[in-house]
Amino acid sequence: MDGLLLDTEDLYTLCVNLVLDKYGRPPIPWSVKAKLQGRPGPAATKIFSDWAKLPISTEEYMAQLHVFHNQVFPTTKPLPGVVDLLAKLSHPDIENVHIALATSSHKSNYELKTAHLGYLLSKFPDDRRVLGDDARLQPGRGKPLPDIFLLALKTINDSLPAGETPITPEECLVFEDSVPGVEAGRRAGMRVVWVPHKKLKEEVAGREEEILAGRAGEAGEVDMHQVGEIGDGWAEELTTLEAFPFKKYGIVVPS
């Protein structure tokens, strides 16, 4: 959701830099930010803290950060192409397409970022939204591990109309903006569309093929059985969600 559907990545950066500046630390570089994207809060906070070395506790850092979050997150906006994409994928007459939301954002932050965007998030049925602090997720198994996407698929299969064949991972298409998220999608055995922030794109230049294969090494050697091969065609990179190629994925959008 963050950085893919909503413009929250730049807002996150703004808030983090405000705290860093207060303690005379430089702005967070994309070499660090790239490691934070998509990860659950506790994992991301540890990576950040190890780099930032602020003279305050993690709890105090989070408290100060949330002050800024409360100011800016209610201003979030959909990124280009998102409104049209979700409208088409959730069209009442579309056949054999089901959507779910899988985000590492915890419930409190999710609500802060989306309360004013009900028209957009309502495209995802309530029982098909999986948040980062969902009790069904095992602690320590967030992105880049596949659990959140496999749980999102389960929410779809559990709510399919009677008689409809359950969906398999290889029939799924994951939309992601982060490197850990792409790796999680590939480890789940799903196809992936990667829409990276332009600054992330610059940071990982030359590594695109290994990222698309899920071989960026974000999770070590865990759950490697579904990781793809370089150039296997199961993932692609787009610069925007505008003019999404539905036909390429066999999706027929009602006129």
Order of alpha helices (4+ residues) and beta strands (2+ residues): alpha-alpha-alpha-alpha-alpha-beta-alpha-alpha-beta-alpha-beta-alpha-beta-alpha-alpha-beta
